[in-house]
Amino acid sequence: MNTEAEKKSLLLEMITLATVDGHLHKRELDFLKLVAVELSISEAEFQDLFHQEMKSIPIPSEMQRINQFYRLALLMHCDGVLHEREYKAIQQIALEMGLNLFAVKRILEMMKKAPNTIINPIKIMEIFQEQHN
């Protein structure tokens, strides 16, 4: 992510997913704040994103799209409750990003079974690479 607009778009996409179930859990908010800090987005800008509607900016590289998908998946699981709306929304977002739906579903299933929902990044990349062959 290079530009301020790209960073805000990424975070806004995460906010949209976090609120798709009608609630914003404290753990989700904390996770979003951590991402905002990583992206060098100020607290004021972060708070302002909750009142904006931005058009999503396409993420250019597949690696960045996979990273964003995984961030979204972690966010989806961080409140300990997996809502059907979140599950459908993350699949739709992944499709719009041009990610392989089969790989997306595999990763989401692996995260459900993992003790802390964390998947080795190398394994994630392998799953997406398998779909290229």
C-alpha positions in Angstrom: 0.0 0.0 0.0 1.6 3.2 -1.1 -0.9 6.0 -1.2 -3.0 7.4 1.6 -6.1 6.7 -0.4 -5.1 3.0 -0.8 -4.5 2.7 2.9 -7.8 4.3 3.8 -9.6 2.1 1.2 -8.0 -1.0 2.8 -9.1 0.0 6.3 -12.5 1.1 5.1 -13.0 -2.4 3.6 -12.1 -3.9 7.0 -14.5 -1.6 8.8 -17.3 -2.6 6.4 -16.7 -6.3 7.1 -16.4 -5.7 10.9 -19.8 -4.0 11.0 -21.7 -6.3 8.5 -23.2 -8.2 11.4 -24.6 -5.0 12.9 -22.1 -4.9 15.8 -18.6 -3.8 16.3 -17.0 -5.9 19.0 -14.2 -4.4 21.1 -11.7 -7.0 19.8 -12.6 -6.0 16.2 -12.2 -2.3 17.0 -8.8 -3.1 18.7 -7.7 -5.1 15.6 -8.8 -2.2 13.3 -6.8 0.3 15.4 -3.7 -1.9 15.2 -4.0 -2.0 11.4 -4.5 1.8 11.3 -1.3 2.2 13.3 0.6 -0.1 10.9 -0.7 1.9 8.0 0.3 5.2 9.7 -3.3 6.4 9.8 -3.9 8.9 12.6 -6.6 8.3 15.3 -8.7 11.2 13.9 -8.5 9.9 10.3 -9.3 6.4 11.6 -12.4 7.7 13.5 -13.5 9.6 10.4 -13.5 6.4 8.3 -16.5 5.2 10.2 -18.5 8.1 8.7 -17.3 7.8 5.1 -18.2 5.8 2.1 -15.2 5.4 -0.2 -15.1 3.6 -3.4 -12.8 0.6 -3.0 -9.4 1.1 -4.8 -8.2 -2.1 -6.5 -5.2 -3.7 -4.9 -2.6 -4.1 -7.7 -0.6 -7.2 -6.7 -1.9 -10.6 -5.9 0.3 -10.9 -2.8 -1.2 -7.7 -1.4 -4.8 -9.0 -2.2 -4.0 -12.2 -0.4 -2.6 -10.3 2.6 -5.7 -8.1 2.7 -8.0 -11.2 2.5 -6.1 -12.8 5.4 -6.4 -9.6 7.5 -10.1 -9.6 6.8 -10.3 -13.3 7.8 -8.5 -12.6 11.1 -10.8 -9.7 11.7 -13.8 -11.9 11.1 -12.7 -14.4 13.7 -11.3 -12.0 16.4 -14.6 -11.5 18.2 -15.0 -15.3 18.6 -18.3 -15.4 16.7 -18.5 -16.3 13.0 -21.7 -14.7 11.6 -23.1 -16.0 8.3 -23.2 -12.4 7.0 -19.5 -12.1 7.6 -18.8 -15.4 5.9 -20.7 -14.4 2.8 -19.3 -10.9 2.8 -15.7 -12.0 3.0 -16.2 -14.4 0.1 -17.8 -11.6 -2.0 -14.9 -9.3 -1.2 -12.4 -12.0 -2.1 -14.2 -12.6 -5.5 -14.1 -8.8 -6.2 -10.4 -8.9 -5.4 -10.0 -11.6 -8.1 -9.0 -14.3 -5.6 -9.8 -18.0 -6.2 -13.0 -18.9 -4.3 -11.9 -22.5 -3.8 -8.7 -21.3 -2.1 -10.6 -18.8 0.0 -13.0 -21.4 1.2 -10.1 -23.8 2.1 -8.4 -21.1 4.1 -11.5 -20.1 5.9 -12.2 -23.8 6.8 -8.6 -24.2 8.0 -9.0 -21.1 10.2 -12.2 -22.5 11.8 -10.3 -25.7 12.8 -7.0 -23.9 13.9 -6.8 -23.4 17.7 -6.2 -19.7 17.4 -7.4 -19.2 13.8 -3.8 -18.4 12.8 -2.5 -20.1 9.6 1.1 -20.2 8.5 1.6 -17.5 5.8 3.6 -20.0 3.7 0.6 -22.4 3.8 -1.7 -19.7 2.6 0.5 -18.8 -0.3 0.8 -22.6 -1.2 -3.0 -22.9 -1.3 -3.4 -19.9 -3.6 -0.5 -21.2 -5.8 -2.1 -24.6 -6.1 -5.0 -22.9 -7.9 -2.7 -21.4 -10.5 -1.7 -24.9 -11.7 
